[in-house]
Amino acid sequence: MAQSRPARTHVGIWIAITVVLVASLVATLWVPFYNHLTPALGGFPFFYWYQLMWVPIVAILSAVAYLLSKVARRGNADNQQTVAGQEPWEAN
């Protein structure tokens, strides 16, 4: 007998996570974005400080993606417990 799968929830959150992570990858790995010498900042060519600028940005975006994934997983766990006939606060 086939079991029914619970409805997919939080698809929008997973799309947001994907967009955040892909944006950081494209911005740092697509060389034509930053393959320039000017403008220089503090004597550093553009391609150096552009890459260095993305280090803290990617760290923040990764943290946001992680927190969003925790929210989505917690919501899925709540839905599965409710579907099983148990309320989320009644979990063992």
N, C-alpha and C positions, 0 to 999 in steps of 0.2 A: 504494500500500500504506500503510495507516494505521500510524502509530507509536504505541506504547503510552506513555502518560504515566506518569512515576514516581509512586508512591504519595505522597499528601499527608502530610507530616510536620510536626511542631511546631505543630499546630493549637492546642494548649493555650497555647503561648507567644503566638500571635497573638491569642487571646481575651483573655489577660491584658493585652496591650498595649492592646487596644481598651477594656477596662474601666478601666484606669488613665487613659487619655486622656479618655474620656467622663466619668469621675468629676470630673476637674478642670474640664471644660467646664461640667458641670451645676452644680457648686458655685460657680462664678464668674459664670455667666450667668443662673441662675434667681433673679431678684430677690426673690421672697418668702422665700428663705432668709435674707437679710440686710437686709431693709427695716425696720430697727428703729433707734431712737435709743439705747436702753439695751441692754446695759450699756456704759457709757463706759469707756475705758481711756486714762488719761493726758489726759483732757479731750477725746479724740476720740470721736465717736459710733460706735456699733457698725458701721455700714455702711462707714465709712472704714477702721477697723483690720481688719475682716474681709477686705476686698479686698487690703489691704497684706499681710496674713498669707499670702494665697494666692500672692503673687509668688514667694517662695523655694520654696514647696511645689510649684508648677507646674514650676518649673525642675528640681527634683529628680525629679519624676514623669516629665518629658520625657526626662531623662537615663536614667532606668531603662528607659523604653520604647525608647529608642535602643539601649541595650546589649542588651536582650532581642531586638530585631530583628536585631542583628549576630549573636547566638548562633543564631537561627533560620535566617538566611541561610547562615551558615557550615555548619550542619548539613545544609541542603538541598544545598549545593555538594558536601559530602562524599558524600551519598547519590547524587547524579548521577554523580560520578566512579566510585563503586563499581558502580553499575548499568552504566556503560559498560565495565566490565571492568578498571578501574584502581583501585587502592587510593588513598586520599586522600594518602598520603605519597609516591606515585609521580607526582604531578602535575608537569607541565612548568613 
